[in-house]
Amino acid sequence: MLPKSTLKEFVVDQKLHYLDLSSNRIEQASARDYNTETDYYPDENEKFLSSKVETHLGRIRKRIKDYEQNKTIIVIDSDLVQWLIFVFVIQTIRMPSLSKQAHASSVFGSLLGLPESYYSILHHKASVRDSFLKDAYQSVASGKLKNYSANLIEIPQEYRKRSFLLNSSHFIGFGLYLMLVLTPYWGLILLPEHENIRLMDEGKLKYLAATVDHEVDLINKGAVSFEQSIQNPKLVGLPFELERTKMMLGGPI
């Protein structure tokens, strides 16, 4: 399940475009109705997801827009790393009908190593939910992602004939990296800390930039790979990027 605020970033001419990987056809929907299941979670957990995920996503996107208008810089601090790992855990267990697939075949199952019982915790009451989430977070933060830090990655304005795809998990795994897609051109990325240190310049952290096709292709192929491991695989994207992906997968123009 994807946050509506993220889906809205991909709307073109009031329509959300997505590639159905089962048929290799590009379809349209509204951001409001895309992959929606009414009353899937208890009300208190819907509010929890809104406050813990959606609200913070909105703040980060506001910072990005301010940055692009030369108003401010975006500070990457330890709180952002902790939140990003927390959202990674949330999104992993948020997807319906994914437990066995995520546990067995995706980057999430292998990275988290969580038992299948975790994949139903958002259906429990708050006290049970919070206990499970705390355990899951600690398992990931002190385990596979212990020595990870965060950065931003963008497709700069002059290279925006390409864009990022959005898969069902909200996260894209490629190599040792995990990327949370924010907009068609921006993402938050978790990467090994030693690689982030190399991006320091006079005490300031440089953002990552995807400026050539093979860099965007590497990320988007990670989105395709994950999506192909689940049922009803669909990729959201801008029309020109979906057409490119469709051709890559062998579909008619």
Backbone hydrogen bonds, N-H to C=O, Kabsch-Sander energy under -0.5 kcal/mol:
donor,donor_aa,acceptor,acceptor_aa,energy
6,T,3,P,-0.7
7,L,3,P,-1.9
8,K,4,K,-2.4
9,E,5,S,-0.6
9,E,6,T,-0.9
10,F,7,L,-1.8
11,V,8,K,-1.2
12,V,15,K,-2.9
15,K,12,V,-1.6
16,L,29,A,-3.4
17,H,15,K,-0.5
18,Y,27,E,-2.3
19,L,235,L,-3.1
20,D,18,Y,-0.6
20,D,25,R,-2.9
21,L,19,L,-0.8
21,L,233,P,-1.9
22,S,233,P,-0.7
24,N,20,D,-2.3
25,R,20,D,-1.1
27,E,18,Y,-3.2
27,E,25,R,-0.6
29,A,16,L,-2.2
34,Y,30,S,-1.5
36,T,33,D,-1.5
40,Y,37,E,-1.2
45,N,42,P,-0.9
46,E,42,P,-1.9
47,K,43,D,-2.3
48,F,44,E,-1.6
49,L,45,N,-2.4
50,S,46,E,-2.0
51,S,47,K,-2.4
52,K,48,F,-2.6
53,V,49,L,-2.2
54,E,49,L,-1.3
55,T,50,S,-2.4
57,L,53,V,-2.4
58,G,54,E,-2.2
59,R,55,T,-1.7
60,I,56,H,-2.2
61,R,57,L,-2.4
62,K,58,G,-2.0
63,R,59,R,-1.9
64,I,60,I,-2.1
65,K,61,R,-2.4
66,D,62,K,-2.3
67,Y,63,R,-2.5
68,E,64,I,-2.6
69,Q,65,K,-1.1
70,N,67,Y,-1.9
71,K,66,D,-3.1
72,T,66,D,-0.5
75,V,73,I,-0.6
77,D,75,V,-0.7
81,V,77,D,-1.6
82,Q,78,S,-2.4
83,W,79,D,-2.3
84,L,80,L,-2.5
85,I,81,V,-2.2
86,F,82,Q,-2.1
87,V,83,W,-2.8
88,F,84,L,-2.1
89,V,85,I,-2.1
90,I,86,F,-2.6
91,Q,87,V,-3.3
92,T,88,F,-1.7
93,I,89,V,-1.7
94,R,90,I,-0.9
95,M,91,Q,-0.7
98,L,95,M,-0.9
102,A,98,L,-4.0
103,H,99,S,-2.5
104,A,100,K,-2.1
105,S,101,Q,-3.1
106,S,101,Q,-0.9
106,S,102,A,-0.5
109,G,102,A,-0.9
110,S,106,S,-1.9
111,L,107,V,-1.9
112,L,108,F,-3.1
113,G,109,G,-2.3
118,Y,115,P,-1.8
119,Y,116,E,-1.6
120,S,117,S,-1.2
121,I,118,Y,-1.5
123,H,120,S,-1.8
124,H,121,I,-1.6
129,R,125,K,-3.1
130,D,126,A,-3.1
131,S,127,S,-1.5
132,F,128,V,-2.4
133,L,129,R,-2.8
134,K,130,D,-2.2
135,D,131,S,-1.9
136,A,132,F,-2.6
137,Y,133,L,-3.0
138,Q,134,K,-2.4
139,S,135,D,-2.1
140,V,136,A,-2.0
141,A,137,Y,-3.3
142,S,138,Q,-1.8
143,G,140,V,-0.8
145,L,140,V,-1.9
146,K,143,G,-1.7
148,Y,145,L,-1.5
149,S,191,L,-2.8
151,N,189,I,-2.0
153,I,187,G,-2.7
154,E,208,L,-1.9
155,I,185,Y,-2.3
159,Y,156,P,-2.3
160,R,157,Q,-1.4
162,R,159,Y,-1.2
164,F,184,P,-3.3
166,L,236,V,-2.8
167,N,165,L,-0.5
170,H,167,N,-1.3
172,I,179,M,-2.5
174,F,177,Y,-1.9
177,Y,174,F,-2.3
178,L,190,L,-1.9
179,M,172,I,-2.7
180,L,188,L,-3.4
181,V,170,H,-1.9
181,V,179,M,-0.7
182,L,186,W,-2.2
183,T,186,W,-2.0
187,G,153,I,-2.4
188,L,180,L,-2.6
189,I,151,N,-3.3
190,L,178,L,-3.5
191,L,149,S,-2.5
191,L,189,I,-0.5
193,E,147,N,-3.2
195,E,192,P,-1.3
196,N,192,P,-1.3
197,I,193,E,-2.0
198,R,194,H,-0.9
199,L,196,N,-1.5
200,M,197,I,-1.5
201,D,204,K,-3.2
204,K,201,D,-1.5
206,K,199,L,-2.2
206,K,204,K,-0.6
208,L,152,L,-2.7
210,A,154,E,-2.7
211,T,209,A,-0.8
215,E,212,V,-0.9
216,V,212,V,-1.5
217,D,213,D,-3.2
218,L,214,H,-1.8
219,I,215,E,-1.5
220,N,216,V,-2.9
221,K,217,D,-2.7
222,G,218,L,-1.1
223,A,219,I,-1.4
224,V,220,N,-2.3
225,S,221,K,-2.8
226,F,222,G,-2.0
227,E,223,A,-2.2
228,Q,224,V,-2.3
229,S,226,F,-1.9
230,I,227,E,-1.5
235,L,19,L,-2.0
236,V,166,L,-2.7
237,G,17,H,-1.9
241,E,238,L,-0.9
242,L,238,L,-2.2
243,E,239,P,-2.3
244,R,240,F,-1.5
245,T,241,E,-2.2
246,K,242,L,-2.8
247,M,243,E,-2.1
248,M,244,R,-2.1
249,L,245,T,-2.0
250,G,247,M,-1.3
251,G,246,K,-2.6
